[in-house]
């Protein structure tokens, strides 16, 4: 892997982008974890999407009490939704390395240090995700799940394009990315695309997406936050397939410098998605067995079985 040229630490500019909305119950722990980083961010930009609780006041008091002169909170004039709220923050970042933060996570104190060290060392790492640990908050005793499943076995692993990685396998709150991809984000983002899904796709298409197989944060799961959707229902399965198909078409039409091999792969993925949707609508054992020719475009073999179960349970 090609190393970056050596540069002084003060040449590294780090931005943290946080999006908030009615987060008063969980927000302060995340603010504290960002403030306690062993390597400090040069700017922390917080974008509130018209919270109706005390979220904004908590942020302002925290900034004032901790004398954080490089922390800023912006309150939207009207509700933008979480996708657009994050993107507006990303596009205002001035850092060379940009971190994404949800309002209810908890970072380990060396998260920024560990990820910046890698991105500063290797110039081909443009999108980097750490591993996470999941904490379930039920207002009694939280349960902690093992860290997210490792991609492979190396500590730092480049993510290869295949059926299991075409959709993000890490959440956006685990990402750091280079400002070098900001032009792609600005040009490619449309309102139906989640910011983290787009960033993952850009890194994957560029061949610059890496996973650091080391947990550096807790992702807190609780009622009301944006947790993974249930894919077992036929309706939701079709919605997700339609969404990925539209993103695929968007990438093929608009992203520059995709290799011909990757273009062919994405086109075949869209064919597979279309055939899966047809089966989920109509059923038929022949149609179902015919999907086996697209098995490499499924996240895993059990997802093929899941199509059948979803169809049978659609009511």
Buried (B, 14 or more C-beta within 10 A) or exposed (E): EEEEEEEEEEEBBBBBBBBBBBBBBBBBBBBEBBBEBEBBBBBBBBBBBBBEEBBBEBBBEBBEEEEBEEBBBEBBEEEBEBBBBBBBBBEBBEBBBBBBBBBBBBBBBBBBBBBBBBBBBBBBBBBBBBBBBBBEBEEEEBEEEEBBEEBEEEEBBBBEBEBBBBBBBBBBBBBBBBBEBBEBBEEBBEEEBBBBBBBBBBBBBBBBBBBBBBBBBBBBBBEEBEEEEEBEBBEEBBBBBEBBBBBBEBBBEEBEEBEEEBBEBBEBBBBBBBBBBBBBEEEEEEBBEEBEEBEEBBBEEEBBEBBBEBBEEBE
